[in-house]
Amino acid sequence: MRILVVDDDSVVAESIRAILEDAGYDVTVVNDGQSALDVLQDTAPDLVVLDIIMPDMDGIEVCRRIRAKPFFARLPVIFLTAKSRPADIARGLDAGGDDYLVKPFDVIELPARIRAQLRRMPGGMLDPEVEYHENGRLRLYLAQPKVELDGQVIALTPTEHRLLYCLMTNLGRPVSVEQLLATVWDYPPGVGDPKLVRVHIANLRSKLGLPPDAPEYINNLHGRGYLIYSADPIIQ
């Protein structure tokens, strides 16, 4: 597996390289945002580890530009940065990041998070005989990170795709935040920030643009979790 590491601190970048190479990954390191975008085309990495604080082009802008490229719509991006405020985490996830890890970090945590992202890539856990899940006006494609609403294609990040997949395979049943953290982010019980779920749910709602009374809307049942109702009438 090929990992692209983007960090303007060459000492930190080489430390990350050593950690990931010890974990068995093929690692490319660059020290600025534009170089990351240039290298992206040549190396076609399986995942990007991205700092935020960089000169000229920060990691938020790099992530936005990655997400703007259709070929890389499903490429997992993990922010690895010293910026730890909730607002910074929200900005990173809103820009299209799939996970967010704050420096300093434990050397065993980054490879574990990478493994979790790669395990959850769309396609790895899907039935090859099924092309999509459908619910009312929504059609979620399984092998591609996209959904159709009334026939209009909406691109999703890999994490948004996994999250919507989890909700659409549990129509009418609330899925708890802990279940979502375990299924979508592969966190063990009691681990993981609920803010990850809230931010990605908000992003999905924004992309879909559905009114709260639509059956396909992502509902929050306080204390129970999130659910999408089935758009098909129930026959008694």
C-alpha positions in Angstrom: 0.0 0.0 0.0 1.3 3.5 -0.9 1.0 6.3 1.6 1.7 10.0 0.8 2.9 12.0 3.8 2.6 15.8 3.5 4.4 17.8 6.2 6.5 21.0 6.0 8.7 19.9 8.9 11.2 17.5 7.3 12.2 16.0 10.7 8.6 15.2 11.5 7.9 13.9 8.0 10.9 11.5 8.1 9.8 10.3 11.5 6.4 9.5 10.1 8.0 7.8 7.1 10.0 5.6 9.5 6.9 4.6 11.5 4.9 3.7 8.4 7.7 1.9 6.6 8.2 -0.2 9.7 4.5 -1.0 9.4 5.1 -2.2 5.9 3.9 0.7 3.8 5.5 2.2 0.7 5.9 5.9 1.7 6.4 9.1 -0.3 7.1 12.3 1.6 6.7 15.9 0.3 7.0 19.1 2.3 4.4 21.5 0.8 0.9 21.5 -0.6 1.6 22.1 -4.3 4.2 19.2 -4.3 1.5 17.0 -2.8 -0.9 17.8 -5.6 1.8 17.2 -8.2 2.9 13.9 -6.7 -0.6 12.7 -6.3 -1.0 12.4 -10.1 2.2 10.3 -10.4 2.1 8.0 -7.4 -1.7 7.4 -7.1 -1.4 6.7 -3.3 -3.9 4.6 -1.4 -4.1 7.1 1.5 -2.8 10.6 2.4 -1.5 11.7 5.8 -1.7 15.5 5.7 -0.5 18.3 8.0 -2.5 21.5 8.2 0.1 24.2 9.1 2.1 24.7 5.9 3.3 27.8 4.0 1.7 28.9 0.7 -1.0 26.3 0.7 -2.3 24.8 4.0 -3.6 21.3 4.4 -7.2 22.4 4.4 -6.8 23.8 0.9 -4.9 20.7 -0.2 -7.7 18.5 1.0 -10.3 20.6 -0.8 -8.4 20.3 -4.1 -8.0 16.6 -3.7 -11.7 16.2 -3.2 -12.3 18.4 -6.3 -10.6 15.8 -8.4 -13.1 13.0 -9.4 -10.4 10.4 -9.6 -9.5 10.9 -6.0 -13.0 11.3 -4.6 -12.6 8.0 -2.6 -9.0 8.6 -1.5 -8.8 8.5 2.3 -7.2 11.6 3.9 -6.0 11.6 7.6 -5.1 15.0 9.0 -2.1 14.8 11.3 -1.5 18.2 12.9 -0.8 20.2 16.0 -4.0 22.1 15.7 -6.3 20.6 18.3 -9.2 23.1 18.8 -12.7 21.7 18.1 -13.1 24.4 15.4 -9.9 23.1 13.7 -11.1 19.5 13.8 -14.4 20.6 12.3 -12.7 22.5 9.5 -10.6 19.5 8.6 -13.5 17.2 8.5 -15.7 19.7 6.6 -12.9 20.0 4.0 -13.2 16.3 3.3 -10.9 14.7 5.8 -11.8 11.2 6.9 -10.0 11.2 10.3 -8.1 13.7 12.4 -5.1 12.9 14.7 -3.4 15.6 16.9 0.3 15.8 17.4 2.1 14.5 19.4 0.7 11.1 18.8 1.6 7.5 19.8 3.6 5.6 17.2 1.2 2.7 17.2 -1.9 4.9 16.7 -1.2 6.3 13.2 -0.7 2.9 11.6 -3.8 1.6 13.3 -5.9 4.5 12.0 -4.5 3.9 8.5 -5.4 0.2 8.7 -8.9 1.2 9.8 -9.3 3.6 6.8 -8.0 1.0 4.3 -10.3 -1.7 5.7 -13.3 0.5 5.3 -12.6 1.6 1.7 -15.8 1.2 -0.4 -15.8 -2.2 -2.1 -13.9 -4.1 0.4 -16.9 -5.2 2.4 -19.6 -5.1 -0.2 -21.5 -7.8 -2.0 -20.3 -7.8 -5.6 -23.7 -9.0 -6.8 -25.3 -5.8 -5.4 -24.6 -2.5 -7.3 -26.6 -0.1 -5.1 -29.0 0.4 -2.2 -32.2 2.3 -2.9 -34.6 4.1 -0.6 -37.2 6.4 -2.1 -35.4 9.2 -3.9 -31.9 8.0 -2.8 -29.7 5.5 -4.6 -26.4 4.7 -2.9 -23.8 3.1 -5.2 -21.7 0.5 -3.4 -18.5 0.3 -5.4 -18.2 4.1 -5.9 -18.4 6.9 -3.4 -21.5 8.5 -4.8 -25.3 8.8 -4.2 -28.1 9.8 -6.6 -30.9 12.0 -5.4 -33.7 12.2 -7.9 -31.2 11.0 -10.5 -28.7 13.8 -9.7 -25.2 12.4 -8.8 -23.7 13.7 -5.5 -20.1 12.8 -4.8 -19.2 11.6 -1.3 -16.0 11.2 0.6 -15.1 7.7 1.6 -16.2 8.3 5.2 -19.5 9.9 4.1 -20.1 6.9 1.8 -19.5 4.4 4.7 -21.7 6.4 7.0 -24.6 6.6 4.6 -24.2 2.9 3.8 -24.5 2.0 7.4 -27.7 4.1 7.8 -29.2 2.8 4.6 -28.6 -0.8 5.6 -30.5 -0.2 8.9 -33.5 1.6 7.5 -36.0 2.4 10.3 -33.6 1.3 13.0 -31.6 3.9 15.0 -27.8 3.4 14.8 -26.0 4.6 18.0 -23.0 6.9 17.8 -20.9 4.2 19.4 -22.1 1.8 16.6 -21.2 4.3 13.9 -17.8 5.0 15.4 -17.1 1.2 15.4 -18.5 0.5 12.0 -17.5 3.6 10.0 -14.2 4.5 11.8 -13.4 1.0 13.3 -13.0 2.4 16.8 -13.2 -0.1 19.7 -16.1 0.5 22.2 -15.7 3.6 24.3 -13.1 5.1 22.0 -13.6 7.8 19.4 -14.9 11.4 19.4 -18.7 11.7 18.8 -17.9 15.0 17.1 -16.6 12.9 14.1 -20.1 11.5 13.7 -21.9 14.9 14.2 -19.7 16.7 11.6 -20.1 14.0 9.0 -23.8 13.8 9.5 -24.1 17.5 9.1 -22.0 17.3 5.9 -24.3 14.5 4.5 -27.4 16.5 5.3 -26.0 19.6 3.6 -25.0 17.6 0.5 -28.4 15.9 0.2 -30.4 19.0 1.0 -33.4 17.1 2.1 -36.1 18.7 4.2 -36.5 17.2 7.7 -39.9 15.8 6.9 -38.5 13.7 4.0 -38.4 9.9 4.8 -34.8 9.9 3.5 -33.7 12.6 5.9 -31.0 11.6 8.5 -32.9 11.9 11.8 -31.3 12.3 15.2 -33.1 10.4 17.9 -31.6 11.9 21.1 -30.0 9.2 23.2 -30.6 6.5 20.6 -28.6 7.5 17.5 -29.3 8.3 13.9 -31.7 6.7 11.4 -33.2 7.0 8.0 -36.8 5.9 7.7 -37.8 3.6 4.9 -39.6 5.4 2.1 -41.6 2.3 1.2 -44.9 1.8 2.9 -45.1 -1.0 5.5 -47.7 -3.6 4.6 -49.5 -4.9 7.8 
